[in-house]
Amino acid sequence: MRPLRVLFFALLFIPFCGYTQSTDWKLAQLYYGKGEYDKALPYMEKIFSQEPTKTNFMKYYDCLLRTDNRKEAEKMLKKQVSANRYDYEYPIMLGIFYENENELDKANKIYEKLVDDLPPNANAVVQLYNSFRTENKNQYALATLQRGEKLLRGAYPLQIQFADYYGAVGETNKMLDSYLDLLKDYPNYMVYVQNVLARKIEFNEDNKELEYLRTALLEKSQKNPDNHIYANMLIWYFIQKRSFSAALNQVIAMDKREQGMGYRVYELGEMCLENKAYEVGRRAFQYVIELGRTPPFYNNAELRLLNARYLEITEEKAFDQNAITAAIGEYQSALQRLGKRQTTAGLILEMAHLEAFYANKADSAIFHLEQGLLIPGITDMQRAELKMELADIQVLQGDIWSASLYYMQVDKDFKYEPIGEEAKFKNAKIFYYDGEFEFAESQLNVLKEATSKLIANDAMELALLITENYGLDSNYEAMYWYAQGDLYIEQHQYEKAFLYFDSITENYQTHSLGDDILMRKSEAMFQQGKWNEGIAYLNELLKFYAFDLLADDAVFMLGDVYENHLHDSEKAAGYYKQILFDYKGSMHTIEARKRFRKLRGDKTDENEI
């Protein structure tokens, strides 16, 4: 029975020990957290003796220092150094201890010995370097790297640590050299280097570092013509600088050397279109086309070349009548060559839009769209897009009820798709143009819950316009005139539209449509590419209606025009900043913040704010 009794008492003792240990730990944390280090010390000592982990030692050591037990602290630290030979944090702590005791010779001897005793092991070199850098011992951090370089003899890419060191001490050019040297032997680090440089260098403004990087990349790509890594980095550099023309020259040269069949050139062309560098994009696609019909990107390049011209005209408003005529001619030539089939339905759509809205050839546009609807094998979505364009052109010609039939067909066929919601919205506008404000408003209220945020916002704005300005008998005429002016803008009959708007201003001088009229006039000017005239109307709106509902829209539009059309980043950033500070509840806040940070050159994630 005696063994059973011993086991019984042992089992009783185990939870008691656990309870005591848990209590000691809680008391230690309590006193340490309150800064009562003299009370925490005996508990920390006990905990460390039972669990000699690094975390427990650090707190125990801290208590010793804070209670002026310096001899004991030195003794315990020396024990840790002996017991943890390859943990460099402990000897560096001992060195710092001696520094604080004004025993600098002892400290320096420890640091020098650490460097001298380095083994030819990459992990050891990097760990010692990091330990010195953490304590801001830059002299010994550099000595570690130099010693490691001799020991490792190129077996490990210490250029990353050298670059980190030079960046920390402000020697940017040497940092850049280190990263570029890394790529010579380790080209697979290219994306890593690009990401680091994108964080460390301001590419949106000229500076000495950028010029040094450009020169270094040019020299290295010329000295190492067979090593494409520097040519790739140079292309990346030009893209970061938004120097797309220079990037294209480099990509074309590389494509010729590599016989790449235009793949990289086509990719850059796509990137140019995304960044609205349309002229450079056209040059890229033209190069791919000139390679001949055999390369795999010929057909896509032909389509994108036309699309680039289309986007430049419709989005940038950078056109004259000769450019429009030339663009339509290019579409016609392509359709004759490629034929009217399912894969070219998009060309028909774009050509018809140019004909109707920019070349005053609505009848020709309608003819081509109706032919497009007869193409065998087109998808339901393509058919809906052709119908939408047909309806838009009928609105342009004043045949709004024929347009309404097409809109209703698309709404019925794609009831829960964005294109169906767009059709429903445009059909509601038909009734709005005709003065059927109550019915239009009922349709718009349904669209407030649309899955497409853009349609939902547009529906909400138009519904709010009707609600605020229609209801009293005396207001119907003004609201009807405004809707007619709105229709004439859709029809590009700007003089007639302005006559209606001016009639409201003259006959209803205090009418609440005042700010809406100025907004619509500015949009009419922007449609024509008359940026300064549009800006003048927005400034007038802000002068007289600075606290009304459209004020934040006006400020955001000013920022957008200066950023994307007049290319004045400083003014654009000022307007985006105004949204953030003066219109904090604006629906444009998130986008304005993103654009402001981009123009300012912030490198951190936009989601942080």
C-alpha positions as CSV (number, residue, x, y, z in Angstrom):
1,M,0.0,0.0,0.0
2,R,2.9,2.4,0.6
3,P,3.6,3.0,-3.1
4,L,0.0,4.0,-3.6
5,R,0.2,6.4,-0.8
6,V,3.2,8.1,-2.3
7,L,1.5,8.3,-5.6
8,F,-1.6,9.9,-4.0
9,F,0.4,12.6,-2.3
10,A,2.4,13.3,-5.5
11,L,-0.8,13.8,-7.4
12,L,-2.0,16.2,-4.8
13,F,1.3,18.1,-5.0
14,I,1.3,18.6,-8.8
15,P,-1.7,21.0,-9.0
16,F,-0.4,22.9,-6.0
17,C,2.9,23.5,-7.8
18,G,1.0,24.6,-10.9
19,Y,-1.1,27.0,-8.8
20,T,2.0,28.5,-7.2
21,Q,3.8,28.9,-10.5
22,S,0.7,30.5,-12.1
23,T,0.4,32.9,-9.1
24,D,4.1,33.9,-9.3
25,W,3.7,34.6,-13.0
26,K,0.6,36.8,-12.4
27,L,2.2,38.7,-9.6
28,A,5.4,39.2,-11.7
29,Q,3.3,40.6,-14.6
30,L,1.3,42.8,-12.3
31,Y,4.2,44.4,-10.6
32,Y,6.3,44.7,-13.9
33,G,3.4,46.3,-15.7
34,K,2.9,48.8,-12.9
35,G,6.6,49.7,-13.0
36,E,7.2,48.3,-9.4
37,Y,10.4,46.5,-10.4
38,D,11.7,45.9,-6.9
39,K,8.5,43.9,-6.1
40,A,8.6,42.2,-9.5
41,L,12.3,41.1,-9.2
42,P,11.9,38.1,-6.8
43,Y,9.1,36.7,-8.9
44,M,10.9,37.3,-12.2
45,E,14.0,35.5,-10.7
46,K,11.9,32.5,-9.7
47,I,10.1,32.3,-13.0
48,F,13.4,32.5,-14.9
49,S,14.9,29.7,-12.8
50,Q,11.9,27.5,-13.5
51,E,11.6,28.4,-17.2
52,P,14.9,29.9,-18.5
53,T,13.4,31.2,-21.8
54,K,14.8,34.3,-23.5
55,T,11.6,36.3,-22.9
56,N,11.7,35.5,-19.1
57,F,15.4,36.4,-19.0
58,M,14.8,39.8,-20.7
59,K,12.3,40.8,-18.1
60,Y,14.4,39.5,-15.2
61,Y,17.5,41.3,-16.6
62,D,15.4,44.5,-17.0
63,C,14.3,44.3,-13.4
64,L,18.0,43.9,-12.3
65,L,19.0,47.0,-14.1
66,R,16.1,49.1,-12.9
67,T,16.7,48.1,-9.3
68,D,20.5,48.9,-9.7
69,N,21.6,45.3,-9.2
70,R,24.3,45.8,-11.8
71,K,26.8,43.2,-10.6
72,E,24.1,40.5,-10.7
73,A,22.9,41.8,-14.1
74,E,26.4,41.5,-15.5
75,K,26.9,38.0,-14.0
76,M,23.6,36.7,-15.4
77,L,24.3,38.2,-18.8
78,K,27.7,36.5,-19.0
79,K,26.0,33.2,-18.2
80,Q,23.6,33.7,-21.0
81,V,26.5,34.6,-23.4
82,S,28.2,31.3,-22.4
83,A,25.1,29.2,-22.7
84,N,23.9,30.6,-26.0
85,R,27.0,30.7,-28.2
86,Y,25.2,31.5,-31.5
87,D,22.7,34.0,-30.2
88,Y,24.5,37.3,-30.9
89,E,21.9,39.4,-29.1
90,Y,23.4,38.4,-25.7
91,P,27.0,39.5,-26.3
92,I,25.8,42.8,-27.9
93,M,23.7,43.4,-24.8
94,L,26.8,42.8,-22.7
95,G,28.7,45.3,-24.8
96,I,25.9,47.9,-24.3
97,F,26.0,47.1,-20.6
98,Y,29.7,48.0,-20.5
99,E,29.1,51.1,-22.6
100,N,26.6,52.3,-20.0
101,E,29.2,51.6,-17.3
102,N,31.7,53.8,-19.4
103,E,33.9,50.8,-20.0
104,L,34.1,51.4,-23.7
105,D,37.2,49.2,-24.3
106,K,35.4,46.2,-22.9
107,A,32.5,46.9,-25.2
108,N,34.5,47.4,-28.3
109,K,36.5,44.2,-27.6
110,I,33.3,42.2,-27.5
111,Y,32.1,43.7,-30.8
112,E,35.4,43.2,-32.6
113,K,35.6,39.6,-31.3
114,L,32.2,38.9,-32.7
115,V,33.2,40.1,-36.1
116,D,36.6,38.3,-36.0
117,D,35.1,35.0,-34.9
118,L,32.4,34.9,-37.6
119,P,32.1,31.4,-39.1
120,P,31.8,31.0,-42.9
121,N,28.1,30.6,-42.6
122,A,25.5,32.9,-44.2
123,N,23.0,32.6,-41.4
124,A,25.6,33.7,-38.8
125,V,26.7,36.7,-40.9
126,V,23.1,37.9,-41.5
127,Q,22.1,37.3,-37.8
128,L,25.1,39.3,-36.5
129,Y,24.5,42.0,-39.0
130,N,20.9,42.3,-38.0
131,S,21.8,42.3,-34.3
132,F,24.2,45.2,-34.8
133,R,21.7,47.1,-37.0
134,T,18.9,46.7,-34.4
135,E,21.1,48.4,-31.8
136,N,22.2,51.0,-34.4
137,K,25.9,49.8,-34.3
138,N,26.4,50.7,-37.9
139,Q,30.2,50.6,-37.8
140,Y,30.2,47.0,-36.7
141,A,27.2,46.1,-39.0
142,L,29.3,47.2,-42.0
143,A,32.4,45.4,-40.6
144,T,30.3,42.2,-40.3
145,L,29.2,42.4,-43.9
146,Q,32.7,43.1,-45.2
147,R,34.0,40.2,-43.1
148,G,31.2,38.0,-44.3
149,E,31.9,38.9,-47.9
150,K,35.4,37.5,-47.6
151,L,34.3,34.4,-45.8
152,L,31.4,33.5,-48.1
153,R,33.1,34.4,-51.4
154,G,29.9,35.1,-53.3
155,A,28.1,32.0,-52.1
156,Y,25.3,34.1,-50.6
157,P,23.8,37.5,-51.9
158,L,24.9,39.8,-49.1
159,Q,24.1,42.7,-51.5
160,I,20.7,42.8,-49.9
161,Q,22.2,43.6,-46.5
162,F,24.7,46.0,-48.0
163,A,21.8,47.8,-49.7
164,D,19.9,47.9,-46.4
165,Y,22.9,49.3,-44.6
166,Y,23.6,52.0,-47.2
167,G,19.9,53.0,-47.2
168,A,19.9,53.3,-43.4
169,V,22.9,55.6,-43.3
170,G,21.7,57.7,-46.2
171,E,24.2,56.6,-48.9
172,T,21.5,56.2,-51.6
173,N,23.8,55.8,-54.6
174,K,25.6,52.9,-52.9
175,M,22.3,51.4,-52.0
176,L,21.3,51.4,-55.6
177,D,24.6,50.0,-56.7
178,S,24.2,47.1,-54.3
179,Y,20.7,46.2,-55.6
180,L,21.9,46.4,-59.2
181,D,24.9,44.2,-58.4
182,L,22.6,41.7,-56.8
183,L,20.7,41.3,-60.1
184,K,23.8,40.5,-62.1
185,D,24.2,37.1,-60.3
186,Y,20.7,36.7,-59.0
187,P,18.2,37.9,-61.7
188,N,15.4,36.1,-59.9
189,Y,15.5,38.9,-57.4
190,M,14.2,41.4,-59.9
191,V,10.7,41.8,-58.6
192,Y,12.0,42.0,-55.1
193,V,14.3,44.9,-56.1
194,Q,11.6,46.6,-58.0
195,N,9.3,46.5,-55.0
196,V,12.0,47.9,-52.7
197,L,12.9,50.7,-55.0
198,A,9.3,51.6,-55.6
199,R,9.0,52.1,-51.8
200,K,12.3,54.0,-51.3
201,I,12.4,56.3,-54.3
202,E,10.0,59.1,-55.4
203,F,9.4,58.4,-59.0
204,N,6.8,61.2,-59.5
205,E,9.4,63.9,-59.2
206,D,12.9,64.5,-60.6
207,N,15.7,64.0,-58.1
208,K,19.4,63.0,-58.0
209,E,18.7,59.4,-57.0
210,L,16.5,58.9,-60.1
211,E,19.1,60.4,-62.4
212,Y,21.7,58.2,-60.9
213,L,19.5,55.1,-61.2
214,R,18.8,55.9,-64.9
215,T,22.5,56.4,-65.7
216,A,23.5,53.2,-63.8
217,L,20.9,51.1,-65.6
218,L,21.9,52.5,-69.0
219,E,25.6,51.8,-68.4
220,K,25.0,48.3,-67.1
221,S,22.6,47.4,-70.0
222,Q,25.2,48.6,-72.5
223,K,28.1,46.8,-70.8
224,N,26.0,43.6,-70.4
225,P,24.1,43.3,-73.7
226,D,23.6,39.6,-73.3
227,N,22.2,40.0,-69.7
228,H,18.6,41.2,-70.3
229,I,18.0,41.9,-66.6
230,Y,19.3,45.5,-66.8
231,A,17.3,46.2,-70.0
232,N,14.2,44.9,-68.1
233,M,15.0,47.1,-65.2
234,L,15.4,50.1,-67.5
235,I,12.0,49.4,-69.0
236,W,10.5,49.2,-65.5
237,Y,12.2,52.5,-64.6
238,F,10.6,54.3,-67.6
239,I,7.2,52.9,-66.7
240,Q,7.5,54.1,-63.1
241,K,8.4,57.5,-64.5
242,R,5.4,57.3,-66.9
243,S,7.9,57.8,-69.7
244,F,6.1,55.4,-71.9
245,S,7.7,56.5,-75.2
246,A,11.2,55.8,-73.8
247,A,9.9,52.4,-72.4
248,L,8.5,51.5,-75.8
249,N,11.9,52.2,-77.5
250,Q,13.6,49.9,-75.0
251,V,10.9,47.1,-75.4
252,I,11.1,47.2,-79.2
253,A,15.0,47.0,-79.1
254,M,14.7,44.0,-76.7
255,D,12.0,42.3,-78.8
256,K,14.3,42.6,-81.9
257,R,17.3,41.1,-80.0
258,E,15.2,38.3,-78.5
259,Q,13.0,37.7,-81.5
260,G,10.1,37.9,-79.1
261,M,7.4,38.2,-81.9
262,G,6.0,41.3,-80.3
263,Y,4.7,39.8,-77.0
264,R,6.3,42.4,-74.7
265,V,5.5,45.3,-77.1
266,Y,1.8,44.2,-77.1
267,E,1.8,44.1,-73.3
268,L,3.3,47.6,-73.0
269,G,0.7,48.8,-75.5
270,E,-2.1,47.5,-73.2
271,M,-0.4,49.3,-70.3
272,C,-0.3,52.5,-72.3
273,L,-4.0,52.4,-72.9
274,E,-4.7,51.8,-69.2
275,N,-2.6,54.9,-68.4
276,K,-4.1,57.0,-71.2
277,A,-0.9,57.2,-73.2
278,Y,-2.8,56.5,-76.4
279,E,-0.3,57.8,-78.9
280,V,2.4,55.5,-77.5
281,G,0.0,52.6,-77.3
282,R,-0.8,53.1,-81.0
283,R,2.9,53.0,-81.9
284,A,3.2,49.7,-79.9
285,F,0.3,48.0,-81.7
286,Q,1.5,49.3,-85.0
287,Y,4.9,47.7,-84.4
288,V,3.2,44.3,-83.7
289,I,1.1,44.6,-86.9
290,E,4.2,45.4,-89.0
291,L,5.7,42.1,-87.8
292,G,3.2,40.4,-90.2
293,R,0.2,38.1,-89.9
294,T,2.2,35.1,-88.6
295,P,2.9,36.3,-85.0
296,P,0.2,35.4,-82.6
297,F,-0.7,38.9,-81.6
298,Y,-1.4,40.4,-85.0
299,N,-5.3,40.3,-84.9
300,N,-5.4,41.5,-81.3
301,A,-3.0,44.3,-82.1
302,E,-5.1,45.4,-85.1
303,L,-8.2,45.6,-82.9
304,R,-6.4,47.4,-80.1
305,L,-4.9,49.9,-82.5
306,L,-8.4,51.0,-83.5
307,N,-9.6,51.0,-79.9
308,A,-6.7,53.3,-78.9
309,R,-7.9,55.9,-81.5
310,Y,-11.5,55.5,-80.3
311,L,-10.5,56.0,-76.6
312,E,-8.4,59.0,-77.4
313,I,-11.3,60.7,-79.2
314,T,-14.1,59.7,-76.8
315,E,-12.3,60.0,-73.4
316,E,-9.6,62.6,-74.0
317,K,-11.6,64.7,-76.4
318,A,-8.3,65.1,-78.3
319,F,-9.6,65.3,-81.8
320,D,-10.4,67.4,-84.9
321,Q,-12.7,66.5,-87.8
322,N,-9.8,65.2,-89.8
323,A,-8.8,62.8,-87.0
324,I,-12.4,61.6,-86.7
325,T,-12.7,61.0,-90.5
326,A,-9.3,59.1,-90.5
327,A,-10.4,56.9,-87.5
328,I,-13.7,56.0,-89.2
329,G,-11.8,55.2,-92.4
330,E,-9.5,52.9,-90.4
331,Y,-12.5,51.1,-89.0
332,Q,-14.1,50.6,-92.4
333,S,-10.8,49.2,-93.8
334,A,-10.5,46.8,-90.9
335,L,-14.1,45.6,-91.3
336,Q,-13.6,45.1,-95.1
337,R,-10.4,43.1,-94.4
338,L,-11.7,41.1,-91.4
339,G,-15.4,40.8,-92.3
340,K,-18.5,41.4,-90.2
341,R,-18.6,38.5,-87.8
342,Q,-19.0,37.8,-84.1
343,T,-15.4,38.7,-83.3
344,T,-15.6,42.1,-85.1
345,A,-19.0,43.2,-83.6
346,G,-17.1,45.5,-81.2
347,L,-15.5,47.3,-84.1
348,I,-19.0,48.0,-85.6
349,L,-20.1,49.3,-82.2
350,E,-17.2,51.7,-81.8
351,M,-17.3,52.9,-85.5
352,A,-21.0,53.6,-85.2
353,H,-20.5,55.6,-82.0
354,L,-17.8,57.8,-83.8
355,E,-20.1,58.2,-86.8
356,A,-23.1,59.3,-84.8
357,F,-21.7,61.4,-82.0
358,Y,-18.6,62.9,-83.6
359,A,-19.0,62.9,-87.4
360,N,-22.7,63.8,-87.7
361,K,-23.5,60.6,-89.6
362,A,-26.2,59.1,-87.4
363,D,-28.0,57.4,-90.4
364,S,-24.9,55.6,-91.4
365,A,-24.3,54.5,-87.8
366,I,-27.8,53.1,-87.5
367,F,-27.4,51.2,-90.8
368,H,-24.1,49.6,-89.5
369,L,-25.7,48.7,-86.1
370,E,-28.7,47.1,-87.8
371,Q,-26.4,45.1,-89.9
372,G,-24.5,44.1,-86.8
373,L,-27.7,42.7,-85.3
374,L,-28.0,40.3,-88.3
375,I,-24.5,38.8,-87.8
376,P,-24.9,35.1,-87.2
377,G,-23.6,33.8,-83.9
378,I,-23.3,37.1,-81.9
379,T,-23.9,36.6,-78.2
380,D,-26.9,37.9,-76.3
381,M,-24.7,40.5,-74.6
382,Q,-23.3,41.7,-78.0
383,R,-26.9,42.0,-79.2
384,A,-27.8,44.1,-76.1
385,E,-24.8,46.4,-76.6
386,L,-25.7,47.0,-80.2
387,K,-29.3,47.8,-79.2
388,M,-28.1,50.2,-76.5
389,E,-26.0,52.0,-79.0
390,L,-29.0,52.2,-81.4
391,A,-31.2,53.6,-78.7
392,D,-28.6,56.2,-77.7
393,I,-28.4,57.3,-81.3
394,Q,-32.1,57.5,-81.6
395,V,-32.1,59.8,-78.5
396,L,-29.5,61.9,-80.4
397,Q,-31.8,62.2,-83.3
398,G,-34.8,63.1,-81.2
399,D,-36.7,59.8,-81.7
400,I,-36.9,59.1,-77.9
401,W,-39.8,56.7,-78.0
402,S,-38.1,54.4,-80.5
403,A,-35.1,54.5,-78.2
404,S,-37.4,53.6,-75.3
405,L,-38.5,50.4,-77.0
406,Y,-34.8,49.3,-77.3
407,Y,-34.1,50.2,-73.7
408,M,-37.1,48.2,-72.5
409,Q,-35.9,45.1,-74.5
410,V,-32.5,45.2,-73.0
411,D,-34.0,45.8,-69.5
412,K,-36.2,42.7,-70.0
413,D,-33.4,40.5,-71.3
414,F,-30.8,41.5,-68.6
415,K,-33.0,42.5,-65.7
416,Y,-30.4,41.8,-63.0
417,E,-27.3,42.6,-65.0
418,P,-25.5,46.0,-65.1
419,I,-26.4,46.5,-68.7
420,G,-30.1,45.9,-67.9
421,E,-29.9,48.4,-65.0
422,E,-28.3,50.9,-67.4
423,A,-31.1,50.4,-69.9
424,K,-33.7,50.9,-67.2
425,F,-32.0,54.1,-66.1
426,K,-31.8,55.5,-69.6
427,N,-35.5,54.6,-70.2
428,A,-36.4,56.5,-67.0
429,K,-34.6,59.5,-68.5
430,I,-36.8,59.3,-71.6
431,F,-39.8,60.0,-69.4
432,Y,-37.8,62.7,-67.6
433,Y,-37.0,64.4,-70.9
434,D,-40.7,64.2,-71.8
435,G,-41.8,65.9,-68.6
436,E,-43.3,62.7,-67.1
437,F,-41.4,63.5,-63.8
438,E,-43.5,61.4,-61.5
439,F,-43.2,58.2,-63.5
440,A,-39.5,58.8,-64.1
441,E,-39.0,59.3,-60.4
442,S,-40.8,56.0,-59.6
443,Q,-38.4,54.1,-61.9
444,L,-35.4,55.9,-60.5
445,N,-36.4,54.9,-56.9
446,V,-36.2,51.3,-57.9
447,L,-32.7,51.8,-59.3
448,K,-31.4,53.2,-56.1
449,E,-30.9,49.6,-55.1
450,A,-29.1,48.7,-58.3
451,T,-26.1,46.3,-58.1
452,S,-24.1,48.7,-60.2
453,K,-22.9,51.5,-57.8
454,L,-22.5,53.9,-60.7
455,I,-26.1,53.4,-61.9
456,A,-27.4,53.6,-58.3
457,N,-25.7,56.9,-57.8
458,D,-26.9,58.3,-61.1
459,A,-30.4,57.2,-60.3
460,M,-30.2,58.8,-56.8
461,E,-28.9,62.1,-58.2
462,L,-31.6,62.4,-60.9
463,A,-34.4,61.4,-58.4
464,L,-33.1,64.0,-56.0
465,L,-33.1,66.6,-58.7
466,I,-36.7,65.9,-59.5
467,T,-37.8,65.8,-55.9
468,E,-36.1,69.1,-55.0
469,N,-37.3,71.0,-58.1
470,Y,-40.7,69.6,-59.1
471,G,-44.0,69.7,-57.2
472,L,-45.3,73.2,-57.2
473,D,-47.3,74.3,-60.3
474,S,-45.0,77.4,-60.7
475,N,-42.0,75.1,-60.8
476,Y,-43.1,72.7,-63.5
477,E,-42.2,75.0,-66.4
478,A,-38.7,75.6,-65.0
479,M,-38.2,71.9,-64.5
480,Y,-39.5,71.0,-68.0
481,W,-37.1,73.6,-69.5
482,Y,-34.2,72.1,-67.6
483,A,-35.1,68.6,-68.8
484,Q,-35.3,69.9,-72.4
485,G,-31.8,71.5,-72.0
486,D,-30.6,68.2,-70.6
487,L,-31.9,66.4,-73.7
488,Y,-30.3,68.9,-76.1
489,I,-26.9,68.2,-74.4
490,E,-27.4,64.5,-75.0
491,Q,-28.1,65.4,-78.6
492,H,-24.9,67.6,-78.7
493,Q,-27.0,70.7,-79.5
494,Y,-25.3,72.8,-77.0
495,E,-26.6,76.2,-78.1
496,K,-30.2,75.1,-77.8
497,A,-29.5,73.6,-74.4
498,F,-28.0,76.9,-73.1
499,L,-31.0,78.8,-74.4
500,Y,-33.2,76.7,-72.2
501,F,-30.9,77.0,-69.2
502,D,-30.6,80.8,-69.6
503,S,-34.4,81.1,-69.9
504,I,-34.7,79.5,-66.4
505,T,-32.1,81.9,-65.0
506,E,-33.9,84.9,-66.5
507,N,-37.4,84.0,-65.6
508,Y,-36.8,82.2,-62.3
509,Q,-33.9,84.1,-60.8
510,T,-34.1,82.5,-57.4
511,H,-34.9,79.0,-58.6
512,S,-33.1,76.2,-56.8
513,L,-31.9,74.9,-60.2
514,G,-29.1,77.5,-60.3
515,D,-26.3,75.2,-59.3
516,D,-27.6,72.4,-61.4
517,I,-27.5,74.6,-64.5
518,L,-23.9,75.6,-63.9
519,M,-23.0,72.0,-63.4
520,R,-24.7,70.9,-66.6
521,K,-23.1,73.8,-68.5
522,S,-19.6,72.7,-67.3
523,E,-20.3,69.1,-68.3
524,A,-21.4,70.3,-71.8
525,M,-18.1,72.1,-72.2
526,F,-16.1,69.1,-71.0
527,Q,-17.9,67.0,-73.6
528,Q,-16.5,69.3,-76.3
529,G,-13.0,69.3,-74.8
530,K,-13.3,72.9,-73.7
531,W,-11.7,72.4,-70.4
532,N,-11.1,76.0,-69.4
533,E,-14.7,77.1,-70.2
534,G,-16.0,74.1,-68.1
535,I,-13.7,75.1,-65.2
536,A,-15.1,78.6,-65.3
537,Y,-18.6,77.3,-64.8
538,L,-17.5,75.1,-61.9
539,N,-15.7,78.0,-60.2
540,E,-18.9,80.1,-60.6
541,L,-20.8,77.2,-58.9
542,L,-18.4,77.1,-56.0
543,K,-18.6,80.9,-55.7
544,F,-22.3,81.1,-55.3
545,Y,-23.2,77.6,-54.0
546,A,-20.2,76.6,-51.9
547,F,-22.4,74.8,-49.4
548,D,-25.0,73.2,-51.6
549,L,-25.3,69.6,-52.6
550,L,-23.3,69.9,-55.8
551,A,-20.3,71.7,-54.3
552,D,-18.3,68.5,-53.6
553,D,-19.1,67.2,-57.1
554,A,-17.7,70.4,-58.5
555,V,-14.5,70.2,-56.5
556,F,-13.9,66.6,-57.4
557,M,-14.5,67.3,-61.1
558,L,-12.0,70.1,-61.0
559,G,-9.4,67.7,-59.6
560,D,-10.2,65.1,-62.3
561,V,-9.9,67.7,-65.1
562,Y,-6.6,69.0,-63.8
563,E,-5.2,65.5,-63.2
564,N,-6.3,63.7,-66.4
565,H,-6.8,66.4,-69.0
566,L,-4.7,69.5,-68.2
567,H,-2.0,67.3,-66.4
568,D,-1.5,69.8,-63.6
569,S,-0.8,67.4,-60.7
570,E,-0.3,70.2,-58.1
571,K,-3.7,71.8,-58.7
572,A,-5.4,68.4,-58.9
573,A,-4.0,67.4,-55.6
574,G,-5.2,70.7,-54.1
575,Y,-8.8,70.0,-55.1
576,Y,-8.6,66.3,-53.8
577,K,-7.3,67.6,-50.5
578,Q,-10.2,70.1,-50.4
579,I,-12.6,67.2,-50.6
580,L,-10.9,65.5,-47.6
581,F,-10.9,68.6,-45.4
582,D,-13.9,70.7,-46.5
583,Y,-16.4,68.0,-47.6
584,K,-15.7,65.1,-45.2
585,G,-19.1,63.5,-45.8
586,S,-18.8,63.5,-49.6
587,M,-19.3,60.2,-51.6
588,H,-16.0,61.2,-53.3
589,T,-13.9,61.0,-50.2
590,I,-12.5,57.5,-50.7
591,E,-11.6,58.1,-54.4
592,A,-10.2,61.6,-53.6
593,R,-8.0,60.2,-50.8
594,K,-6.7,57.5,-53.2
595,R,-5.9,60.0,-55.9
596,F,-4.4,62.6,-53.5
597,R,-2.0,60.0,-52.1
598,K,-1.1,58.8,-55.6
599,L,-0.3,62.4,-56.7
600,R,1.6,63.0,-53.5
601,G,3.7,59.9,-54.1
602,D,2.7,58.0,-51.0
603,K,4.1,54.4,-51.0
604,T,1.9,52.9,-48.2
605,D,-1.3,50.9,-48.8
606,E,-4.3,53.1,-49.5
607,N,-6.3,51.0,-47.0
608,E,-4.3,52.3,-44.1
609,I,-6.1,55.6,-43.8
